[in-house]
Amino acid sequence: MFGIIETVSGKHKLSQLGRMVVDPQREREARAKSFLMVPLYAAIFEKYKGGVLPPAAALERDIIGLGVAEKQTGRARQVFERSAEQGGFFEHGRNRLVMPGFASREESSLPANRCRII
């Protein structure tokens, strides 16, 4: 779900995002992008980005509204919170969901020792 592993012909390998996660210079960006690959997490982020998260019970009601079975909401909230922490979304406090800052770099076809002239 996080987009880190892809399966081709029954074999698993790191996706482009997975390779970014293991690159110390791209890890921060990759973790944030990976977090948003999960549809539930992306929906919660869109609703609360930059704002204050509601208390646990209210967040769990939102999670139910997003299609998670009522018996699974407590667990889903806990996993969401751990994933948000790993993705860097709680750097401004555990009650505030904020996209972590990073300098996004597009993959370039230019060799590392060449520069592009504009």
JOVEN-V844064 format. One record per helix or strand. SS is the DSSP state (helix for helix, strand for strand). FROM is the first residue (numbers start at 1). LEN is the number of residues. Records with the same first field share a line. If there is no record, write none. Layout:
SS = FROM-LEN + FROM-LEN
//
This chain:
strand = 5-4 + 11-4 + 52-1 + 96-1
helix = 16-6 + 27-10 + 39-10 + 56-10 + 70-18
//
